[in-house]
Amino acid sequence: MFTPILTIAAKEIKDNFRNRWVVFIGLILTSLALLITFSGSVVTGELAVPELPMLMASLSSVGVFILPLTAILLSYDSFIGEEESGTLLLLLSYPLSRSQIILGKFLGHIAVLACTIVLSFGLTAGLIHVFTGTELSLLLPLFSHLVFSSILLSMCFVLVGYVVSLQVVEKAKAIAILLFIWVVVVLVYDLILLTLMVAETAQLSNQLLQVMILLNPSDIFRALMLVVAPQLDNSTSLSSLIQWPLSSLYGALLVWVSVMMMISMWLFQRKRL
């Protein structure tokens, strides 16, 4: 059962190393994380590492833009690309179930993303400890939440990439649709929600805002990090408006991953080649 899944996962990992995906994603994420940490205060006329709550909010803002984008770029041609080249039909000729193929690809892609996330944020936490003397007992819980929630967010969008890749007939259409989804989900929806949350004249009930947060994995990720590291002035921060406990937000991300996985498997089972 597990040997075919691990074999497919290993192939995906090798392909992404060969295509320099790991290096490319890692450099972007690490560079942005370090710049925000050590140069983010330049606009104020000083050079200092921000307070941990502000730093975590900034790093989560980077993650909410970069991670979904890298996830869809990693997964957009997972099925349509192999279908166009003829390798998917060959793969299905082997004694493999379609669920094993999806799970193998998913495991390989998440291994690539998890590796870069851990290295990027882990390096950032280590340098903060070395250069500022911040206790590891303060850094480790915050960065552990950041890493784990980042991996869950990446899982959601890898599976979104699978869903689109299983539906389209050309790779160009897959990337176009996924970029549109990224703009709507990460930019438009997020800006609308944040505007409603901070607008003093908004007539929207707080309960509806809480539901809207759960309808978007990127907003669940942002809300989770606000709960983990609330702003010092909690009366005016967005963290004071988040009513979901940490366990519920993690559970919501896991539900998103589970639902998208089931949709992907259902579409693959129905796909005719």
N, C-alpha and C positions, 0 to 999 in steps of 0.2 A: 504493500500500500504506500509506504513512505519513500521507498527507493526511487520510483519514477518521479515523484514530486521533487525530491532532492536533486535528481539528475537534471530536470528541467530548470530548477532554480539555479544550479551551478552554471548551466549554459547561459542563462540570462545575466548572471553576474560577470562571467567571462566576456560576454558580448559588450556589456557596458564598460568594463575595464578597457577592452580593446578600442572602443569608441571614445575613450577619454571622458566618459560621462562623470565618473566619480571625481576625477581631478577638476573638471569644469564646475560642477555643482559645489564641491568643497571649497574651491577658491572664492567663488562668489559669496557663499554664505559666511565663510570665515572672514573675508575682507570686510563685509558689511558689519558683522558683529563687532570686530575689533575697532573699526572706524567709529561706530556709535559709542562704544565703551570708552575709548581713549581720546576721541576727537569731537565727540558730540557737543561738548560745552564750548567749542571755539566761538560759536555765534554770540556767546555772552561776554566774550573778551577775556576768558580765562581757560586754562587747560586743567581739567580735573575730572575724575571719574564720577558720574552722577550717583546720587543716593540709590540704594538697591531697588526700592519700589519703582522709581522713575526709570532706572536702567532696564528692569524686567519688562516694563510697559513698552519701552523703545524696542527691545529685542523681539518681543512678541509682535509688534507692528511690522518689523522686517519679516519675521517668519510668516505672518498671515498673507503677505504679498508674494514672497519668494517660493515658499514650500509648495503651495498649490500649483504654481506655474511650472516648477521643475517636475512635479509629479505627473502633470498631464503631458509635458514634453517627453517624459520617460516612457509613458504608456500609450500614447496616442496611436501608434502603429503596431501594437502588440499582436493584433489579430488581422487587421486589414493589410498590414505590411507583409505578413507571412502568407496571407491569402493571395496577394498580388504576385509574390515571388514563387508560389506553388509549394512552399515548405509546410504550410498548415495542413494541406491535404495529405502530404507525406507523413506528417506527425500523427494524423488521425488513423493512418493505416497500421500503426503500431498498436500493440495490445495495451492501450492507455484509455482511461475514461476521460471524458471532457472535463469533469470536475478536477481530476488530477492535473490536467494541463493548466487550468486556471489557477489552481492552488500553487503549482510550481512556479508559474510566471509571477504570481503575486508575492510569493516568498522571496524570489530573486530580486524583484524590484524594491521591496521593502528593506531587504538586506543592504542594498546599495544606498538607499536614502538614509536608513538608520545609521550606517557607518559614517556618512558625511555629517549628519546632524550631531552625533556624539562627538566626533572629532572637532567640529567647528565650535560648538558651545562648550565642550570640555576644555579646549584650548583657551577660550575666552575666560572661563572661570579660573583656570590655573594662572593666567597672567594677572587677573585681578588680585588673586591671593598673593602673588609674588611682588607686585608693584605697589599695592595699597595696604597689604597686611590684613586684609579682611579675613576673619575667621572662616575656616572651612565649614564649621558647624552652621554658619549662616548661609554660605554659598551653596553647599551641596543640596539641601532641600529645595531651594528655589530653582536651581539649574536642573535638578532631577525632574521636577514638574515640567519645566520648559522642554526638556528633551523628550519625555514620555508623551506629552500632549502634542508636540511637533510630529512625532512618529504617527500618532493616531490621525492627525490632520492630513498627513501625507497619504496614509492608507485610504482615506475617503476619496481623495482626488485621483489616486492611481486607479481605483475602481470606477470612478466617473470616466476616466480615460478608456477603460475596458468596455464600458457600456456603449460609448460612442463608437469605438473601434469595431464593435460587433454589429453596429447598425448601418454604417456607411459602406459605400462601394469604392471609395478612393481615399488615399492617405491625405490628399490636399483638403478634402471636405472634413475629414476627422480633425485636423489641426485647426481649421477655421471655426468649426463648431465649438471646439474645446476652448479656444481663445475667447470666443464670445461668452461662453459660460463663465470663464474666469473673470472677465470684465464685469458681468452682471452680479455674480455671487460675491466676489472679493471687493470690488470697487463700488458699484452702484448700490447694491443692497446694504452694504456696510455703511456707506455714507448716509443713506436714508435713515437707517436705524440710529446711528449716532446723532444725527440732527434731531430726530424725535426725542431722543433721550435727554438732550441738553437744552432743547427749546423751552423757554419758560412759559410760552403760551400754548404748548402742545396740549390738546384735549384727549390724547390717547391714554387709555387706562394703563397702569403699571403692569397689570396682569397680561394684557395683550403684548406689551413689550417683552415680557419674559418668554411668551410663546414664540414671538418673532425671533428671539435669540436662538431657540432650539431648532428653528427651521433652517438654519444656516450653519454648517460646521465651522466656517471661519469665524463666525461670531461666538460660537461656543468656545472655540480656542481662545479668543480675546477675553471673553468673560471669565474663563478659567484662570487665566494669568492675572486678571484683576482681583480675583478672590485670593489667589496665592500670595500676591504682593500688593495689597491695597495701598493707595496713596496716603501719605501722612495726614493730609487735610481731608479726612474721609467725608466730611459734610458736603463738600463741593465736587468730589471726584465721582467718576462713573461707577467706581466699585461700590459706592453706597446704594446704587440703583439695582445691583445684581442680587436677586433674592434666592438664587439656586445654590445649594451647598456644593462643595467640591465633588463629592461622590456622585451627585446627580449630573453634573456637567461631564464628568468622565464617562458615566453611563450613557449619556446622550451621544457622545462621540462613538462609543462602542456600538450603539444601536445603528448609527449612520453606517459604520463599517459593515455590520451584519446585513443590513438591508441592501446596501449596494452590492455586496458579495452575492446575495441571493438573486438579485436582478441580473447580475452578470452571468451567473450559472444558468439561469432560466433562458436568457437570450442565446447563450452558447449551445444549450441543448436543442433549441429550436432552429438554429442556423443550418441552412442547407448549402452545401458546397458543390 
